């Protein structure tokens, strides 16, 4: 009996040691993200254990604006960034300190994500639609941000000069929301997850969705050249994201109607995960599900257009194009 007990104990110790070894062998990765639905596949993969199953030990690091994620990736504070394109990100990529390795969120009609919002006073004074933003004070996070680019596309669409808009860069989403509520700006571009509380409290008025006005490739997955030398890590990371992209698309996006996802037995588990990481109730998440290509594809042509526009505006350095900044071994082009 004692011999059997010893054998059982030895077996248990061996299994425990194997489990410890596997945990120690896991590839570690720090991922910079915002608490927005535009990073939903990342949250799903983390919460459902997909990263762990692939042998990855992933730590999520949260930021309050897109540009700091690009800087953190360059400095090595994070290994991967998942956020919106900005002029600053492009400039870093143009210098070779970042590479785009996959697509993420897109502004697309029917999928509410970033909206135009007016202060109460400006709305009362006639600011009723996005095309009325000419000549107004508009809050964005940073000059050359995705919000700034969206304004540029809007100006091109309605034939007014972007220079006629008073851009007010406030560095973070929370600052932009506070300025809108405090009437120190006439309008702001904000994700609906940030703006909804303002609207619920009567602190802002909705004007329209960027995706309905000017669809474009908003977000991407990127990494530093140092991270890219570890091809096993990058391949596993993108493989897990592709799995989560497909699940998010097939379960939530495919079920959406009029910009809202239904809450049912099939969608609720994923909606609750997104709610958990975005600090929002499920009832708000359903109207805030960003479009993401089910295969993680990147609209390369649109990214090239973004770079050219930012260069023409003087926000991005000249001398590089989309082929300079993407890691062709990893990017799935659309």
N, C-alpha and C positions, 0 to 999 in steps of 0.2 A: 504493500500500500504506500509505504514511504517513497519507494522508487517511482511509483506512478505519479505521486504528488510532485516529486522533484521534476519529473519529466514535464508535467503540466505547467509547473512554475517556469521551467526553462523555456517552454514553448511560448508562454505568455510574455516573458521577458524579450524573447526574440521578436515577437510581433510588435511589442512596444518599441523596441529599438528600430525596427524597420519603419514604423510610423514616424519616429523622431527623425530618422535619416531622410525620409521623404520630405518632411517639413523643412529640414535644413537644406535639402537640395533644391527647393523651390526657388525659381528665379524671382528676385525682388524687383518691383517697379513702382515708382511714385508717379501718380497721374494728376495733373492739374486740370480742374474743371470748375465750372460755375454751377450754382444750385438752380439750374434751369432744365426744363424738359428737353432742351436741345442736346443734352447729354444723357438722355434716357437709356440708351443701350449700355452705357458704362455702368449706370446704377443697377440695371437688371443683371448684368454679368457679375457684378460684385455681390449683390444680395443673394442671387441664386447659386453662388458658388462656382460659376463657370470658369472664372480665372483660376481658382484653386484646383479645380479638376484638371486644368491644363498644365498644372505645375507652376503656377504663378502666384506669388505673394504680393498682392496689389494694395497699395495705400493711396487713398484718395485725399488730395489736398485741395481745399476750396478757396476760391478767390472771388473778388467782387467786381472785376472787370476783365476784359479779354487780354489787353496788352500785358499786364503783369504775368499772365500765364506764359506768354511767349518769352518774356525776359527770364522767368524762372527756368524754362526749358533750356535756354541758352547757357545759363549760369550753372546748370546741373542740379538745381534745387528740386526739379522734377525730371523724370525720364521721358514722359510723354505729355503732350498738351492736347486738350480737346476743347476747342472754343471757336469763336468767330474770327474771320480774317480781319486784320487791321493793317494800316499803313506801316506801323511799327513792326508787325510780324513779317510783312513782306520785306522791309529793309533788312531785318536780321537774316531772313532767308536769302536775300540777294547777296549778302556778304558771306554766305556759306555756313552760317551758324545754326540754321534750322533747315529741315526738309519736310515737305508735306508728304504724308504716307497714306492718306485715305480721306474719304469724304465723310461728312457728318450732316448737320442740319441744313435745310434749304428753306428759303422763303418761297412758298408755293401757294397759289390760290386755293382757298378752302381749308387751309391749315393755319389757324391763328398762332402767331408767335410774337413778332415785334409789331407794335402799333404806334400810331401818331395820337398824341393826347394833348388837349388844350387846357389851360388854366380856366377857371370859372369866369374870370373877368374878360379874358381874351375871347372866350366863346360867346359871352354876352355882347361883345363888341363886334362880332361878325366872323370870327374864326370858326367855321363850321365844317370844312372839309380839308383834306391834305393839300389840295391845290391852293388853299388860302394862306399857306405858310410863307409865301414871299413877303419879305419885309419884316418878319416877326423874329423875336428872340427865341431861339430853340436850343434847349439843353440836350447835350450828348455826353457820353463818357469822356472820350478824347477826340482831338482833332485827328482825322484819318481813320476813325473807328468804323465799324460796320454800320453804325447809326448815321455817321457822316456820309458814307457812301450811299446809303439809302436815300438820304436827302438829295444827293447829287443826281441819282437816277430819277427822283421825283421832279427835280428842276428840269431835267432833259425832257421828261414826258410832257410837262405842262408849259414848257417854253418860258420859264422865268430864270433869271440868273441866280446861281447859287451864292454869288457874292452879295446879292440883295438880302440874304438870310443872315441874321446875326447869330453865328454859332457860339454857344456858350459851353465850353468843355468843363465838366465838373468832376471828372476822374472816377466816379463810381455811380452805379445805378441808384443807390440810396441817396446820394447827394442830388442827383437829377430829379428824383421823385420829390424830395424835400423842397427843392426850388420851385417845382411846379405847384405844389400845394401852397407854398408861401408867396406865390404870385410874383416871384422875382424873374421869372421867364414867362413867355406867352405859351410855350408848348415844349414838349419833350418827346423823344423816341424812347420807348420803354418796352421790355417784354411784358406780356400781359400778367405774368406772375407777380411782377413788381407793381404794375399799375392797378390791378384789381382792387387792392385794399384802398387805394386812393379813391377809386370810383365808388366803392361801397360806402365810403365815408363822405361822399359828396365833394371830394377835393380835386376832381379832374373830370374832363369830358372826353369821350372817345370820338376820334375823327375817322379812323380807317386802319386797315392792315397793310403792312409793307408787301406781304405776299400777294395780296389782291391787286396792288398798284404796280409793283415792279418785282417779279420773281427773280431770285438769283441764288447762287451757291453761298450760303452764309458761313457754314462752319466746316472744320476739317480736323483731322488727327495729324499731329506732327511730332517730330523728334529731333534731337541733336545728332550731328554726325557721330559722336561718341556712342550714343545709344544704338545707332544703326550698324555699328561694327558687330554688335551682338545679334546676328541674324536669327538665331533661335528664339531669342526673347521677342524680337519684333514680329516674327512670323506667328508665334503663339498668341501674342497680344492681338494682332489684327484678325487672326482666326477666331478668337473668342468674340471680338466685337462683331464680326460678320454673322456669327450665330445669333447674337443678341439683336443685331439690326433686323434680321429676318423675323425673329420672334416678335419684336416690337411692331414691325410693319404688318405682319399677318394677323396678329391678335388685336392690336389697337387701331392702327391707321386704316386697315381694311374695313373696320367696323364703323368708322366715323361718318356722320351725316350732318351736313350744315355746320361743319367745324367743331362738332362735339362728339366725343366718344361715349358710347353707352356703358352703363355700369351693370355688368352681369357676372355670372359665375366664371366666364372665360376671361373677361377683361379685368375684373377686380384685382386679382393678385398682382398683375403688372402695374395697374394704376396705383395700388397701395405702395408699391416699391418706389415709384416716381414721387408720390406724395411724401414718403419718408425722407428722401434725399433733397427735395426742394422745399421742405418745411411748409407744405400747403395741404389743406384738406382735399380728399379725393374729389369732392364736388367741384373744386376749382380746377384740379388737374385735367378733368375731362374736356375742358374748353381751351386747353393749353398744351396740346400735343403736337410738337414740331414735326414736320415732314422729314424723314430720313430715308434715303434710298435703301431698299431691302438688301442690296448687295454691297453697300458701303461705297458705291461709285462716286467719283468726283467729276463735276462738270468742268473739265479742264479748259474748255473754250471760254466759259464765263470767268474763270479765275484769271485767264490771260487778259480779258476785258477789264477786270478790276484793276490789275496791275497797270495797264495803260492809262486808265482814268486817273488813278492816284498819281502816276508820274506826270500827267498833263497838268494836274492841279498843284504840283509841287510838293505833295505829301509823301511821295515815295521817290527814292533815288532812281536815277536812270541807269541804263546799262545792263539790265537783266529782264528776262521774261519768264513765262510760266515754265519753260523747259529747264531753267536754272534752279527753280525752287522745289520741284517735285522729285521724289525718289522713284524713278520709273520701275524699279524692280518690285515695288510694293503697290503702287497706285493702280486702281482699277478705273480706267477712264470711261466717262459717259459720253 
